[in-house]
C-alpha cells in the first residue's frame, strides 16, 4: 500500500524555496529595469544618495525610484540607513562595471527573454520541440553578448587558450581561425586583437547577429552568414573554435566533422561549453547547474530542435558526451583542457 502521509516540514520547506525563487525572479525584473534606466550606473562611485538625488541624476520619477531603492535594499543589492542608499563597489562590479570579472547584469536580459518567449516555448513543448533562436526577443540576443563577454574578456586569453597544448604557438605565429556560432563576434574580435598575426572568420546562421558583428568590424576579422557545415566554402583553417555554441547546433556531429575536414594537418578544434556534470543528480541545487538547465530548456535545446538534424545535445549533460563527439568526428587526444567551474574547455587535434 502506498504511504500517503504528508511530511509537513518537507512541504513547508519546499514552499519556502519556491517563495525564494519567486522573489528572485521579481528581483531580476527590477534588476533589468535598473540596468536599462541607468540607475546602477548613476549610483556607482557616488556614495550614499537620497531617492530624490538619484531621481534628479537620472531624470526618473522620484516615487518609483524610492520604491525601487527599497526593493533593492531588502534584496541585498544596495545598502541603506533608512534615509540614503548606496551601491557597494563590490556589487557594482557585477551590476555596472563593464568587463570586470564579476560583471553579469546582462544575464537578466536573457531571463527577460525567456518570459517574453513563453508562448512560443509552450508551443514548442506541444509541437515538434523547435524554437528558432531568431524567434527569441532581441533583449535575449544582446543579453547573451553582454553576459558571455565577461568570460571571453577575462578568461579566453588568460586561462582557456593557454590550457590547450600548442594553441598559443599557432596563434602567435599566425593562424587562420574559424569561430563557429560567433553571434555578435565578441570572441572573434578578441582573438584577432590578442594575436594580430592571426586572422579570424566568424560564422553564424543568424543573419541579424552577423549584421551586428559587422557593425564593429576590426582588423583581421571577417564575418559570414553560414551554418557550421558550410564553412568549407571559405577555405581551410588552422584552428576551429566553438564558443558556447556547439550545443546550440542542430547537428553537432556534422559540425565537428565539417570542422575536422577544413582543418589543416596539425589543426586544433576548441569547444568552450557551459560547465556541466555527467550525472545531473550530483548537482541538485547547484546555482550554475540550475541556471544552465533553465537555459537549456528555454533556449538551447529548442533552438537545436528547430534546425536540420534536431540533435538536441543540450547545454548540460557533462563532458563525456562532448568528448565522445570530438572523437567520433576524427579528432585525436580529445581532452577537457580546462574546467573552471563555470566553463569546460574541450580540445581535439588533427594529425
C-alpha angles and dihedrals in degrees: 000000000000115000104236097179114127121228097223094192090054091048091049092048092051092048087054091050091050091050090051090052092049090049089051091050090052091048089051090057090052090045090056089049092049091050095047093045094050094241095132092047091051091051096047109110092350097110122214113354134182118231089250091054092049092046090051092048092052101032091236134139108282096216094051091045089053093052092045090052092050091049090050090050097052088048091053096244096116132019127233142184089203095267106046132035131212135190107219112229090236089060092043089060088066098036110035115002104096116219094012110138089248099046107127108138090118087073088075090063089054091054091046086056091055091057094045090051096047095110090053091046091051089051090051091053090051094043137034095321095249127132113166118226089231090061092059119099119273092241088065093052092051092041089057091052093050096042098047093040089075092062094043095050095044104034114021098079098025103044117001104050096037088058093061111086113244096359100111092049091055093048094046092051092046125273138185106240128194118202107198117201090013097168110189091353102247095139091039093058092041092057091049094049094045095047105029093177088068130072122217130203119195121208129191133156091215103092095197090057092052090050088053092046093051091052088070097038114167135190114287093019133107132173133206137181101238140127122245091260094053100061092099086080089072101055132253130321140204096211131027118193134190112193110194088322110094093084091048094061123101092227114022093172091056091044092053091046089052089049090052092050095051095046120101117234107284090028125148133219118204123191117186109195134176111269115268142156128237091233112048091196089070094062102050108149094011105139093215091052091045092053093045096048089050089053091047093053099040101037124359104047096043088045090055092045090055093061133074107282094029089210096160097202092168132215091269134039101109137262099285095071090048094049089051090054091052092049093046089054090058102262118143127219094016106192145165096246094184137010111191098171088249100051141023116217110204125186139184134182137221115216 
